[in-house]
């Protein structure tokens, strides 16, 4: 057992260090706040485009 049983967690998008977790823990997708906000904006814009298209087709 090591004196320091933690490993660094990095963002999967920009490789920024996000924090530390125990060695036994597995993490699949880690995203920092900056990248998460960017993803949310992209998703919102695509949904707003789809909503506009749906409104135009129903009217």
C-alpha positions as CSV (number, residue, x, y, z in Angstrom):
1,X,0.0,0.0,0.0
2,X,1.3,3.4,-1.0
3,X,1.6,6.4,1.3
4,X,-0.5,8.3,-1.2
5,X,-3.4,6.2,-2.5
6,X,-4.9,8.7,-4.9
7,X,-4.7,9.3,-8.6
8,X,-5.2,12.5,-10.6
9,X,-8.4,12.9,-12.6
10,X,-8.1,14.8,-15.9
11,X,-10.8,16.2,-18.2
12,X,-11.3,14.0,-21.2
13,X,-11.8,17.1,-23.5
14,X,-8.9,19.5,-22.5
15,X,-6.7,17.4,-20.2
16,X,-7.1,19.9,-17.3
17,X,-6.6,18.3,-13.8
18,X,-10.0,18.1,-12.2
19,X,-9.2,16.4,-8.9
20,X,-8.1,13.3,-7.1
21,X,-9.8,10.0,-6.5
22,X,-8.9,6.7,-4.8
23,X,-6.8,4.2,-6.8
24,X,-9.6,1.6,-6.8
25,X,-12.2,3.9,-8.4
26,X,-12.8,3.7,-12.2
27,X,-14.1,6.8,-14.0
28,X,-15.2,6.7,-17.6
29,X,-15.9,10.3,-18.6
30,X,-14.7,13.3,-16.6
31,X,-15.4,16.8,-17.9
32,X,-14.3,20.1,-16.3
33,X,-16.8,22.9,-15.8
34,X,-15.6,24.9,-18.8
35,X,-16.0,21.9,-21.2
36,X,-19.4,21.0,-19.6
37,X,-20.7,24.5,-20.2
38,X,-19.5,24.3,-23.8
39,X,-21.3,21.0,-24.3
40,X,-24.5,22.3,-22.8
41,X,-24.5,25.4,-25.1
42,X,-24.0,23.1,-28.1
43,X,-26.9,20.9,-27.0
44,X,-29.2,23.8,-26.3
45,X,-28.5,25.4,-29.7
46,X,-29.2,22.1,-31.5
47,X,-32.4,21.6,-29.6
48,X,-33.6,25.2,-30.2
49,X,-32.9,24.6,-34.0
50,X,-35.0,21.4,-33.9
51,X,-37.8,23.1,-32.0
52,X,-37.9,25.9,-34.5
53,X,-38.1,23.4,-37.4
54,X,-40.9,21.5,-35.6
55,X,-42.9,24.7,-35.1
56,X,-42.5,25.7,-38.7
57,X,-43.7,22.3,-40.0
58,X,-46.7,22.1,-37.8
59,X,-48.1,25.6,-38.6
